[in-house]
Amino acid sequence: MIDGWICGQWDWSIEPAGVEEVEDLRGLLRICQGVILNNEEDVTWTYDPSGGFSVRGVKEMVVLKSYVTPDYNFEWNRLVPKKVSFVAWRALLGRLPTFDALVRRNIPVASNMCPFCGEVEETVEHVFISCGLAQSMWSVLA
Ligand SMILES: [Zn+2]
């Protein structure tokens, strides 16, 4: 280490070969360029009861850091069939596989337009509220 920068030579048992391995190495080097070491005491990893670093500990940290308390409580109704409740619950969480959700997850779709009207992007709001088909169904139910 010189002036906080990591220096050294590679000691490969097998040289990186192929486009994927070379790209992985370049990606690693890009990440390491931002790392500056100092003489401060290391931060203790506290996410694993054993005190060591583990995938389990990383998973626990991700869950703890990413958990967001919802602004609402979903009211489950025993009179509504469970599968209907689950669809409503998943819709509120934005977890239905609508075309816009699939596109956000980089899942290829032929078109993200509503398959019923073809006028706008298929979203949870559109499918259940603003689509002409949904509105005609709501008018029959009301
Ligand atoms: Zn529509």
Residues whose N, C-alpha, C, O or C-beta is under 5 A from the ligand:
A	BS01	ZN	C114 F116 C117 G118 C131 G132
